[in-house]
Amino acid sequence: MATVLVVDDSRIIRNGLKNVLERLGHTIVGEAENGFDGVKLYKEVYPDVVTMDITMPAVSGIKNGMDAVKHIIEFDEFANIIMITAHGEQQKVMESIKNGAKGYILKPITRDKVRESMQRVGFDSDD
């Protein structure tokens, strides 16, 4: 099972992801509502996996989730980052993967999508 940091500006998405991840047996070690706080928290809790929304408001020089990925990978080149994306953001997904993200989950978020993404970065689920 993995420790997970959930980064998304939508409280609804964060809560949904946390619920699914916990039901799959993973432990949530933090949550952030923007990329700046996500990078800062990553350095504090050093999770096994980060779920990162692509589109978030700019805060303190970090423009969005893609930018946060760059900062986390600079800090830890082995970070496991899974992007959370909506339809029509394929270009942003490809850029994020180029910058070090290991995969993505296309909204709407489902248990199966989360399980498969966690398995792709090396973490099985309880179910």
C-alpha positions as CSV (number, residue, x, y, z in Angstrom):
1,M,0.0,0.0,0.0
2,A,1.1,3.5,-0.7
3,T,1.2,6.9,1.1
4,V,-0.5,9.5,-1.1
5,L,-0.5,13.3,-1.4
6,V,-3.6,14.6,-3.2
7,V,-3.2,18.0,-4.9
8,D,-6.3,19.5,-6.5
9,D,-8.0,22.9,-6.3
10,S,-11.4,21.3,-6.1
11,R,-12.4,20.1,-2.6
12,I,-14.9,17.7,-4.2
13,I,-12.3,16.0,-6.3
14,R,-9.8,15.9,-3.4
15,N,-12.5,14.2,-1.2
16,G,-13.5,11.8,-4.0
17,L,-9.9,10.8,-4.6
18,K,-9.2,10.4,-0.9
19,N,-12.2,8.2,-0.4
20,V,-11.3,5.9,-3.4
21,L,-7.7,5.7,-2.4
22,E,-8.5,4.9,1.2
23,R,-11.0,2.2,0.2
24,L,-8.3,0.7,-1.9
25,G,-6.1,0.5,1.2
26,H,-3.8,3.5,0.6
27,T,-3.0,6.1,3.2
28,I,-3.5,9.8,2.6
29,V,-0.6,11.7,4.1
30,G,-1.7,15.2,2.9
31,E,-3.7,17.3,0.6
32,A,-3.2,20.6,-1.1
33,E,-5.4,23.0,-3.1
34,N,-2.6,24.4,-5.4
35,G,0.7,23.4,-6.9
36,F,2.8,25.6,-4.5
37,D,1.3,24.0,-1.4
38,G,1.6,20.6,-3.1
39,V,5.4,21.0,-3.7
40,K,5.9,22.3,-0.2
41,L,4.0,19.4,1.3
42,Y,5.7,16.9,-0.9
43,K,9.0,18.0,0.7
44,E,7.6,17.6,4.2
45,V,5.8,14.2,3.9
46,Y,7.7,12.6,1.0
47,P,4.8,10.4,-0.1
48,D,5.0,7.3,-2.3
49,V,2.6,8.8,-4.8
50,V,1.1,12.3,-5.7
51,T,-2.1,12.8,-7.6
52,M,-1.8,16.2,-9.2
53,D,-4.6,18.2,-11.0
54,I,-3.3,19.7,-14.2
55,T,-5.3,22.9,-14.1
56,M,-5.0,24.9,-10.9
57,P,-4.6,28.6,-10.1
58,A,-1.1,30.1,-10.0
59,V,0.3,30.6,-6.5
60,S,3.7,32.0,-5.6
61,G,5.3,31.4,-9.0
62,I,3.9,27.9,-9.6
63,K,1.5,28.3,-12.5
64,N,-0.4,25.0,-12.5
65,G,0.0,21.2,-12.0
66,M,2.4,20.8,-14.9
67,D,4.7,23.4,-13.3
68,A,4.4,21.7,-9.9
69,V,5.5,18.4,-11.5
70,K,8.7,20.1,-12.6
71,H,9.4,21.4,-9.1
72,I,8.8,18.0,-7.5
73,I,10.9,16.1,-10.0
74,E,13.7,18.6,-9.5
75,F,13.6,17.7,-5.8
76,D,13.0,14.0,-6.3
77,E,13.6,12.6,-9.7
78,F,12.0,9.3,-8.7
79,A,8.7,10.8,-7.6
80,N,5.5,9.0,-8.6
81,I,3.1,11.6,-9.9
82,I,-0.2,10.7,-11.5
83,M,-1.9,13.6,-13.3
84,I,-5.7,14.2,-12.9
85,T,-7.1,15.5,-16.2
86,A,-10.3,16.4,-18.0
87,H,-11.1,15.6,-21.6
88,G,-9.3,17.9,-24.0
89,E,-6.1,18.2,-22.0
90,Q,-4.1,15.6,-23.9
91,Q,-1.4,18.1,-24.8
92,K,-1.0,19.0,-21.1
93,V,-0.9,15.4,-20.1
94,M,1.9,14.7,-22.6
95,E,3.9,17.7,-21.4
96,S,3.4,16.5,-17.8
97,I,4.7,13.0,-18.7
98,K,7.6,14.5,-20.5
99,N,8.4,16.5,-17.4
100,G,8.3,13.4,-15.1
101,A,4.7,12.4,-14.3
102,K,4.2,8.6,-14.5
103,G,0.6,8.5,-15.7
104,Y,-2.8,10.1,-15.6
105,I,-6.4,9.6,-14.6
106,L,-9.1,10.9,-16.9
107,K,-12.1,12.5,-15.2
108,P,-14.6,11.3,-14.1
109,I,-12.6,9.5,-11.4
110,T,-13.6,5.9,-10.8
111,R,-12.3,3.2,-8.5
112,D,-11.0,1.1,-11.4
113,K,-9.1,4.1,-13.0
114,V,-7.5,4.9,-9.7
115,R,-6.6,1.2,-9.0
116,E,-5.0,0.8,-12.5
117,S,-3.0,4.0,-12.1
118,M,-1.7,3.0,-8.7
119,Q,-0.7,-0.4,-10.1
120,R,1.1,1.3,-13.0
121,V,3.4,3.1,-10.5
122,G,4.0,-0.1,-8.5
123,F,1.4,0.0,-5.7
124,D,-1.3,-2.7,-5.4
125,S,-4.6,-2.3,-3.7
126,D,-6.4,-4.2,-1.0
127,D,-9.3,-5.3,-3.1
